[in-house]
């Protein structure tokens, strides 16, 4: 097991390199083999790409198996944290993305719309990975993700209508009609979060019951943990191969979309972290809150953009650029989190 842990630490330590290589490989495949996009897209059912869904499910499964689900209800004993999370994630966040999009992309309405769609979809997937790497509170992260999932199901359509049909015209930009149903959103959430969550719950309790907690912790967890990184790299290669040709041919458009996204991730992380510290959150809770607030549900944003505007739309392009920026940005923020821990939580005992 020591050898397994050592190998996993080596992989985690060079995560930025593996992700950069995966991005490069994905873009290269998409650019030099244009037919690859059509081939990958052929494995789709509606707006759900099956290989991509499999990658995301496998990516999320190991971190979810580590969560002690019996402790999730304890988050309701921290009303200040829940209130702060809601205000920053659901009130401040969407307005911040809307503001950044209108400032940087006013002359590019498709990209602008794509960013607004991203901004109204808080992360319900990869936040688990970033929280894990930064040693955040797993149970709190899982609880917040569950709450965000439900809020997305019920309010995503209303948020889209408000920002695209009411707010945009106020800024002199024509609104864009969206035809998004609660069923479409619920289906996306069920696939990308519900399936791995259910698998994690079943496997955790079944294995503990028949093999014991010690075997689960010392054998099963080390065995499945590397699957997260493998699935993450697989998912990145797929996502970037779908838009590889476009990314290479429109490099300045990539930068135009990337800049407001980078500002969004950074601002959201620091705002949530310092608010968390101000209201008395410990380091692990502050990390869970901050990564939950700063990440976005690109799976949902991409699915909605493709379903409403088409796979070759500017909105879909903006959606794919999202993880291109988010992955390296949030890896850097993991390092920032540890730096903030040294500066702000010197006396905290792990």
Secondary structure, 3 states (H helix, E strand, C coil): CHHHHHHHHHHHHCHHHHHHHHHHHHHHHHHHCCHHHHHHHCCEECCEEHHHHHHHHHHHHHHHHCCCHHHHHHHHHCHHHHHHHHHHHHHHHHHHHHHHHHHHCCCCHHHHHHHHHHHCCECCCCHHHHHHHCCCCHHHHHHHHHHHHHHHHHHHHHHHHHHHHHHHHHCCCCCCCCCCCHHHHHHHHHHHHHHHHHHHHHHHHHHHHHHCHHHHHHHHHHHHHHHHHHHHHHHHHHHHHHCHHHHHHCHHHHHHHHHHHHHHHHHHHHHHHHHHHHCCCCHHHHHHHHHHHHCECHHHHHHHHHHHHCCCCHHHHHHHHHHHHHHHHHHHHHHHHHHHHHHHCCCCCC
